[in-house]
Amino acid sequence: MNKTRRKLLQVVVVALAIVAIPGLWFNHLLAPMPVGPEVLVRFDKKTSLRTVLGELAEKGVVRNASAMSLYARLRRDAASVSVGTYSLKPGMTAGEILRALREPLTQIVRLPIHWIADTAKVLESYNVAKAADYIALTKQPQAFQKYVKFHLPKTGTLEGYLYPDTYDLPPLLGAKNTIVRQLRTFEKKVLGSGREPRDLNRVLTIASIIQMEVARDDERALVAEVIENRLRRGMRLQIDATALYANQQWKDPKHSDLVRVDSPYNTYLHGGLPPGPICSPSLASIKAAMHPAKNDYLYYVAMPGPEKRSLFASTLAQHEANIRRRKAALKGRGS
């Protein structure tokens, strides 16, 4: 090989190295990180891809944010990431990471018809929000007034207004976002385009009692009128569910224990309605509270069995007879 050809070959080798070395380095910067556990990230507003990749680099998902950003531009990927929660893992390829950032997580969660503390436990179990954060925010009703058109309580809690339903609540959504969704669902499903009741808190308080006391939809309006009848006569409501709410325990305690629960919510000790709702009621219970079925009943007692029917009475003597029927039915089931 003559000297000219040798020099030409050297030039070609150097040129190839100049081209190849940056490419190899770029590929190294895009290489997957060592495999690791899932990483969840949440963005509550549209965020630039460069910012997102920087956060992922800090969390050990991306090797080099600048290289990934350049790679995304070369692929003509979106320059921003939409609102949502995203699941990623160290060990994903650059392409897999960019695809994952186009697919926010969904998570279907059924929020129960019960009081705030129980809903908080459900949210924490699904990693939607910390239970303590949710409970704390529900004690600040006026902080959420700007998100809805109806009137929230000035003080107290949002008990009764947090509509129980099936929601898409992705992990890390947070307590505030969850509460806003519940309040807006309440506004849509309960109030719709209709007029807000004159005393919405009173309606919800009665509806919440109905919800916790009555199993059958066809009896809800009957119990609503029992409550109204007792209030009109100045009788204490003496409803178990109010004392159970005061205790924050849903169980079947002795009657003597219920009577002694020291709380303004205990309608065995205090006249009138409790200070506010004792759960977030269903639409059926709210409608019953707004439209009681006219009757002269002052008492009701739930019978055992799959039908879950109640016995109603207008006099104490009739009520006591119904209680004996309930006890006999319970004894029969026990035997």
BELHUWO-V102967 format. One record per residue. RES is the residue in one small letter. SS is DSSP state (A for helix, B for strand, O for the rest). PHI is phi as a letter, one per 40 degrees, with the letter a starting at -180 (NA if undefined). PSI is psi as a letter, one per 30 degrees, with the letter a starting at -180 (999 if undefined). Layout:
res:RES ss:SS phi:PHI psi:PSI
res:RES ss:SS phi:PHI psi:PSI
This chain:
res:m ss:O phi:NA psi:k
res:n ss:O phi:c psi:l
res:k ss:A phi:c psi:e
res:t ss:A phi:c psi:e
res:r ss:A phi:c psi:e
res:r ss:A phi:c psi:e
res:k ss:A phi:c psi:e
res:l ss:A phi:c psi:e
res:l ss:A phi:c psi:e
res:q ss:A phi:c psi:e
res:v ss:A phi:c psi:e
res:v ss:A phi:c psi:e
res:v ss:A phi:c psi:e
res:v ss:A phi:c psi:e
res:a ss:A phi:c psi:e
res:l ss:A phi:c psi:e
res:a ss:A phi:c psi:e
res:i ss:A phi:c psi:e
res:v ss:A phi:c psi:e
res:a ss:A phi:c psi:e
res:i ss:A phi:c psi:e
res:p ss:A phi:c psi:e
res:g ss:A phi:c psi:e
res:l ss:A phi:c psi:e
res:w ss:A phi:c psi:e
res:f ss:A phi:c psi:e
res:n ss:A phi:c psi:e
res:h ss:A phi:c psi:e
res:l ss:A phi:c psi:f
res:l ss:A phi:c psi:f
res:a ss:O phi:c psi:k
res:p ss:O phi:d psi:k
res:m ss:O phi:c psi:l
res:p ss:O phi:d psi:k
res:v ss:O phi:d psi:k
res:g ss:O phi:a psi:a
res:p ss:O phi:c psi:l
res:e ss:B phi:d psi:k
res:v ss:B phi:b psi:k
res:l ss:B phi:b psi:k
res:v ss:B phi:b psi:k
res:r ss:B phi:b psi:k
res:f ss:B phi:b psi:k
res:d ss:O phi:c psi:g
res:k ss:O phi:a psi:l
res:k ss:O phi:d psi:k
res:t ss:B phi:b psi:k
res:s ss:B phi:c psi:k
res:l ss:A phi:c psi:e
res:r ss:A phi:c psi:e
res:t ss:A phi:c psi:e
res:v ss:A phi:c psi:e
res:l ss:A phi:c psi:e
res:g ss:A phi:c psi:e
res:e ss:A phi:c psi:e
res:l ss:A phi:c psi:e
res:a ss:A phi:c psi:e
res:e ss:A phi:c psi:e
res:k ss:O phi:c psi:g
res:g ss:O phi:g psi:g
res:v ss:O phi:c psi:e
res:v ss:O phi:b psi:k
res:r ss:O phi:c psi:e
res:n ss:O phi:a psi:j
res:a ss:A phi:c psi:e
res:s ss:A phi:c psi:e
res:a ss:A phi:c psi:e
res:m ss:A phi:c psi:e
res:s ss:A phi:c psi:e
res:l ss:A phi:c psi:e
res:y ss:A phi:d psi:e
res:a ss:A phi:c psi:e
res:r ss:A phi:c psi:e
res:l ss:A phi:c psi:e
res:r ss:O phi:c psi:f
res:r ss:O phi:g psi:h
res:d ss:O phi:c psi:l
res:a ss:O phi:c psi:k
res:a ss:O phi:c psi:f
res:s ss:B phi:a psi:l
res:v ss:B phi:b psi:k
res:s ss:O phi:c psi:l
res:v ss:O phi:d psi:k
res:g ss:B phi:i psi:l
res:t ss:B phi:b psi:k
res:y ss:B phi:b psi:k
res:s ss:B phi:b psi:k
res:l ss:B phi:b psi:l
res:k ss:B phi:a psi:k
res:p ss:O phi:d psi:k
res:g ss:O phi:h psi:f
res:m ss:O phi:c psi:k
res:t ss:O phi:c psi:l
res:a ss:A phi:d psi:e
res:g ss:A phi:c psi:e
res:e ss:A phi:c psi:e
res:i ss:A phi:c psi:e
res:l ss:A phi:c psi:e
res:r ss:A phi:c psi:e
res:a ss:A phi:c psi:e
res:l ss:O phi:c psi:f
res:r ss:O phi:b psi:f
res:e ss:O phi:b psi:i
res:p ss:O phi:c psi:k
res:l ss:O phi:c psi:k
res:t ss:O phi:b psi:l
res:q ss:O phi:a psi:j
res:i ss:B phi:c psi:k
res:v ss:B phi:b psi:k
res:r ss:B phi:c psi:j
res:l ss:O phi:c psi:k
res:p ss:O phi:c psi:l
res:i ss:O phi:c psi:i
res:h ss:O phi:a psi:a
res:w ss:O phi:c psi:l
res:i ss:A phi:d psi:e
res:a ss:A phi:d psi:e
res:d ss:A phi:c psi:e
res:t ss:A phi:c psi:e
res:a ss:A phi:d psi:e
res:k ss:A phi:c psi:e
res:v ss:A phi:c psi:e
res:l ss:A phi:c psi:e
res:e ss:A phi:c psi:e
res:s ss:A phi:c psi:f
res:y ss:O phi:c psi:g
res:n ss:O phi:g psi:h
res:v ss:O phi:c psi:e
res:a ss:O phi:a psi:l
res:k ss:O phi:c psi:k
res:a ss:A phi:d psi:e
res:a ss:A phi:c psi:e
res:d ss:A phi:c psi:e
res:y ss:A phi:c psi:e
res:i ss:A phi:c psi:e
res:a ss:A phi:c psi:e
res:l ss:A phi:c psi:e
res:t ss:A phi:c psi:f
res:k ss:O phi:c psi:g
res:q ss:O phi:b psi:i
res:p ss:A phi:d psi:e
res:q ss:A phi:c psi:f
res:a ss:A phi:c psi:f
res:f ss:A phi:b psi:g
res:q ss:A phi:c psi:e
res:k ss:A phi:c psi:f
res:y ss:A phi:c psi:f
res:v ss:O phi:b psi:l
res:k ss:O phi:c psi:f
res:f ss:O phi:c psi:l
res:h ss:O phi:c psi:k
res:l ss:O phi:c psi:l
res:p ss:O phi:d psi:k
res:k ss:O phi:c psi:e
res:t ss:O phi:b psi:a
res:g ss:O phi:g psi:b
res:t ss:O phi:b psi:l
res:l ss:O phi:c psi:g
res:e ss:O phi:d psi:k
res:g ss:O phi:g psi:f
res:y ss:O phi:b psi:f
res:l ss:O phi:c psi:j
res:y ss:O phi:c psi:k
res:p ss:O phi:c psi:k
res:d ss:O phi:a psi:l
res:t ss:B phi:c psi:k
res:y ss:B phi:b psi:l
res:d ss:B phi:c psi:j
res:l ss:O phi:b psi:j
res:p ss:O phi:c psi:l
res:p ss:O phi:d psi:k
res:l ss:O phi:g psi:g
res:l ss:O phi:d psi:e
res:g ss:O phi:g psi:l
res:a ss:A phi:c psi:e
res:k ss:A phi:c psi:e
res:n ss:A phi:c psi:e
res:t ss:A phi:c psi:e
res:i ss:A phi:c psi:e
res:v ss:A phi:c psi:e
res:r ss:A phi:c psi:e
res:q ss:A phi:c psi:e
res:l ss:A phi:c psi:e
res:r ss:A phi:c psi:e
res:t ss:A phi:c psi:e
res:f ss:A phi:d psi:e
res:e ss:A phi:d psi:e
res:k ss:A phi:c psi:e
res:k ss:A phi:c psi:e
res:v ss:A phi:c psi:e
res:l ss:A phi:c psi:e
res:g ss:O phi:f psi:b
res:s ss:O phi:c psi:g
res:g ss:O phi:c psi:l
res:r ss:O phi:c psi:k
res:e ss:O phi:c psi:k
res:p ss:O phi:d psi:l
res:r ss:O phi:d psi:e
res:d ss:O phi:b psi:i
res:l ss:A phi:c psi:e
res:n ss:A phi:c psi:e
res:r ss:A phi:c psi:e
res:v ss:A phi:d psi:e
res:l ss:A phi:c psi:e
res:t ss:A phi:c psi:e
res:i ss:A phi:c psi:e
res:a ss:A phi:c psi:e
res:s ss:A phi:c psi:e
res:i ss:A phi:c psi:e
res:i ss:A phi:d psi:e
res:q ss:A phi:d psi:e
res:m ss:A phi:c psi:f
res:e ss:A phi:b psi:f
res:v ss:O phi:b psi:k
res:a ss:O phi:c psi:f
res:r ss:O phi:b psi:k
res:d ss:A phi:c psi:e
res:d ss:A phi:c psi:f
res:e ss:A phi:b psi:f
res:r ss:A phi:c psi:e
res:a ss:A phi:c psi:e
res:l ss:A phi:c psi:e
res:v ss:A phi:c psi:e
res:a ss:A phi:d psi:e
res:e ss:A phi:c psi:e
res:v ss:A phi:d psi:e
res:i ss:A phi:c psi:e
res:e ss:A phi:c psi:e
res:n ss:A phi:c psi:e
res:r ss:A phi:c psi:e
res:l ss:A phi:c psi:e
res:r ss:A phi:c psi:e
res:r ss:O phi:c psi:f
res:g ss:O phi:g psi:g
res:m ss:O phi:c psi:k
res:r ss:O phi:c psi:k
res:l ss:O phi:c psi:e
res:q ss:O phi:f psi:h
res:i ss:O phi:b psi:k
res:d ss:A phi:d psi:e
res:a ss:A phi:d psi:e
res:t ss:A phi:c psi:e
res:a ss:A phi:c psi:e
res:l ss:A phi:c psi:e
res:y ss:A phi:c psi:e
res:a ss:A phi:d psi:e
res:n ss:A phi:c psi:f
res:q ss:O phi:f psi:h
res:q ss:O phi:b psi:k
res:w ss:O phi:b psi:j
res:k ss:O phi:a psi:a
res:d ss:O phi:b psi:i
res:p ss:O phi:c psi:l
res:k ss:O phi:c psi:k
res:h ss:A phi:d psi:e
res:s ss:A phi:c psi:e
res:d ss:A phi:c psi:e
res:l ss:A phi:c psi:e
res:v ss:A phi:c psi:e
res:r ss:O phi:c psi:f
res:v ss:O phi:c psi:j
res:d ss:O phi:c psi:j
res:s ss:O phi:a psi:k
res:p ss:O phi:c psi:f
res:y ss:O phi:c psi:f
res:n ss:O phi:c psi:j
res:t ss:O phi:c psi:g
res:y ss:O phi:c psi:e
res:l ss:O phi:c psi:f
res:h ss:O phi:b psi:k
res:g ss:O phi:c psi:l
res:g ss:O phi:g psi:a
res:l ss:O phi:c psi:l
res:p ss:O phi:c psi:l
res:p ss:O phi:c psi:f
res:g ss:O phi:a psi:a
res:p ss:O phi:d psi:l
res:i ss:O phi:b psi:g
res:c ss:O phi:a psi:l
res:s ss:O phi:c psi:j
res:p ss:O phi:c psi:l
res:s ss:O phi:c psi:l
res:l ss:A phi:c psi:e
res:a ss:A phi:c psi:e
res:s ss:A phi:c psi:e
res:i ss:A phi:c psi:e
res:k ss:A phi:c psi:e
res:a ss:A phi:c psi:e
res:a ss:A phi:c psi:e
res:m ss:A phi:c psi:f
res:h ss:O phi:b psi:i
res:p ss:O phi:c psi:k
res:a ss:O phi:c psi:j
res:k ss:O phi:d psi:k
res:n ss:O phi:a psi:l
res:d ss:O phi:b psi:g
res:y ss:O phi:c psi:k
res:l ss:O phi:b psi:f
res:y ss:B phi:a psi:l
res:y ss:B phi:a psi:l
res:v ss:B phi:a psi:k
res:a ss:B phi:c psi:k
res:m ss:O phi:c psi:k
res:p ss:O phi:c psi:l
res:g ss:O phi:h psi:l
res:p ss:O phi:c psi:f
res:e ss:O phi:c psi:f
res:k ss:O phi:f psi:h
res:r ss:O phi:c psi:k
res:s ss:B phi:b psi:l
res:l ss:B phi:b psi:k
res:f ss:B phi:b psi:l
res:a ss:B phi:a psi:k
res:s ss:O phi:c psi:f
res:t ss:O phi:b psi:l
res:l ss:A phi:c psi:e
res:a ss:A phi:c psi:e
res:q ss:A phi:c psi:e
res:h ss:A phi:c psi:e
res:e ss:A phi:c psi:e
res:a ss:A phi:c psi:e
res:n ss:A phi:c psi:e
res:i ss:A phi:c psi:e
res:r ss:A phi:c psi:e
res:r ss:A phi:c psi:e
res:r ss:A phi:c psi:e
res:k ss:A phi:c psi:e
res:a ss:A phi:c psi:e
res:a ss:A phi:c psi:e
res:l ss:A phi:c psi:e
res:k ss:A phi:c psi:e
res:g ss:A phi:c psi:e
res:r ss:A phi:c psi:e
res:g ss:A phi:c psi:e
res:s ss:O phi:c psi:999
